[in-house]
Every structure is written in C-alpha cells, then in structure tokens.
Amino acid sequence: MSQATSDIVGSTGADFTLTIDAATIIKAKLIVTNKPDTDLTVSSNNREVTVPSLPAGDSVVSLALVWAPGDTDATIDVGTVTTGSVRTASPKHTIDLGDTPGFVELFGS
C-alpha cells in the first residue's frame, strides 16, 4: 500500500468516520502492522465506522459485511471529520459486491 493507492488519506491522528453506501457493517477493526487489532465503533445505520486516530503510514479497516439482494458494489467515502484532514481517493474506490470481509486501505501522513 501507499498514499497513491489508498482508499482514504489523511493527517496522522485525524478523527473521522468512513462510510459505505451498500451492505451492512456487522463489525469493524483497525489493523496496524506490529500492533494489536482495535475494534471500531459502527454507527446505528450500520454503514459508518469511526476511526478515532488515523495511524501514521499504512493501515487497514476490516469490515465484516452482510450483503442483501439488490446491493451493488459499496463506494468508500469519508463522513464527518472531527480533527485533522482526510480525503478519499479520486475516483472513489469500492468494495466489490459479496466481499466479506471488505477492506478499506488508509494512509496517515
């Protein structure tokens, strides 16, 4: 992974939510190399996850997803940014229909 290929790029320590527009998120965890996985909070609408502090460098959010009939690929986006700056790739990346877990690649700089 790198900043050029990540789904979401932001300033290290940024507090933000990431969103998807299809599927239902059952569970989410932040995966950082050489650190324990961290459970993340999933919103009540089951399509938004809070990342409380974007790690430096590469990290991944793993999403346990349930796909419903009629769902399409899930577009990855940024919701609310509380601190720092965060942006999505252009064009926005997607999680393919049926993938579970789905992965969102992050890069903090």
C-alpha positions as CSV (number, residue, x, y, z in Angstrom):
1,M,0.0,0.0,0.0
2,S,1.0,3.6,-0.4
3,Q,-0.6,7.0,-0.3
4,A,-1.1,6.8,-4.0
5,T,-3.2,3.6,-3.8
6,S,-5.0,4.0,-0.5
7,D,-8.8,4.4,-0.3
8,I,-8.5,7.2,2.3
9,V,-5.6,9.5,3.0
10,G,-5.3,11.9,5.9
11,S,-3.2,13.6,8.6
12,T,-1.8,11.3,11.3
13,G,-4.1,11.4,14.3
14,A,-7.2,12.6,12.4
15,D,-10.5,11.6,13.9
16,F,-13.1,10.8,11.2
17,T,-15.8,8.4,10.0
18,L,-15.6,6.3,6.9
19,T,-18.8,5.4,5.1
20,I,-20.1,2.9,2.6
21,D,-23.3,3.1,0.5
22,A,-24.2,-0.6,0.3
23,A,-24.1,-3.7,2.5
24,T,-24.4,-3.8,6.3
25,I,-21.4,-3.5,8.5
26,I,-21.6,-6.0,11.4
27,K,-18.2,-5.4,12.9
28,A,-15.1,-3.3,12.1
29,K,-11.5,-3.4,13.3
30,L,-8.4,-1.3,12.6
31,I,-5.3,-3.3,11.6
32,V,-1.9,-1.7,12.0
33,T,1.3,-3.7,11.5
34,N,3.0,-4.8,14.7
35,K,0.1,-3.5,16.9
36,P,-2.9,-5.3,18.3
37,D,-6.1,-5.0,16.2
38,T,-8.5,-2.4,17.5
39,D,-12.3,-2.8,17.4
40,L,-14.0,0.3,15.9
41,T,-17.5,1.7,16.6
42,V,-20.1,1.1,13.9
43,S,-22.9,3.6,13.7
44,S,-26.6,2.8,14.3
45,N,-27.2,2.9,10.5
46,N,-24.6,0.1,10.0
47,R,-22.8,2.0,7.2
48,E,-20.4,4.2,9.0
49,V,-17.4,3.5,11.2
50,T,-15.5,5.9,13.5
51,V,-11.7,6.0,13.2
52,P,-10.6,7.8,16.3
53,S,-7.0,8.4,15.4
54,L,-5.5,7.7,12.0
55,P,-2.2,5.9,12.4
56,A,0.9,7.1,10.6
57,G,1.7,5.2,7.4
58,D,-0.3,2.2,6.1
59,S,-3.3,0.7,8.0
60,V,-6.4,-1.2,7.1
61,V,-10.0,-1.2,8.3
62,S,-11.5,-4.7,8.0
63,L,-15.3,-4.7,7.7
64,A,-17.4,-7.8,8.4
65,L,-20.2,-7.2,5.8
66,V,-23.6,-8.7,5.1
67,W,-24.9,-8.1,1.5
68,A,-28.6,-8.0,0.7
69,P,-30.3,-8.9,-2.6
70,G,-30.1,-5.9,-4.8
71,D,-27.0,-4.4,-3.2
72,T,-24.3,-3.1,-5.5
73,D,-20.5,-2.5,-5.0
74,A,-20.1,-0.3,-1.9
75,T,-18.5,3.1,-2.5
76,I,-16.0,4.1,0.1
77,D,-16.3,7.7,1.3
78,V,-15.4,10.0,4.3
79,G,-18.2,11.1,6.6
80,T,-17.6,13.5,9.5
81,V,-14.1,14.8,10.1
82,T,-13.7,15.9,13.7
83,T,-10.0,16.6,13.8
84,G,-7.3,16.8,11.1
85,S,-7.8,16.5,7.4
86,V,-9.0,13.4,5.5
87,R,-9.9,12.8,1.8
88,T,-10.9,9.9,-0.4
89,A,-9.2,8.6,-3.5
90,S,-10.3,10.2,-6.7
91,P,-12.2,8.5,-8.2
92,K,-13.6,6.9,-5.0
93,H,-12.7,3.2,-4.6
94,T,-15.3,0.4,-3.9
95,I,-15.7,-2.8,-2.1
96,D,-16.9,-5.5,-4.5
97,L,-20.3,-6.9,-4.1
98,G,-20.2,-10.0,-1.9
99,D,-16.8,-9.4,-0.4
100,T,-16.6,-10.1,3.3
101,P,-14.6,-9.0,5.0
102,G,-14.2,-5.8,3.0
103,F,-11.1,-3.8,3.4
104,V,-10.5,-0.1,3.4
105,E,-6.9,0.9,3.0
106,L,-5.8,4.0,5.0
107,F,-2.7,6.1,4.8
108,G,-1.7,8.7,7.5
109,S,1.0,11.3,6.9
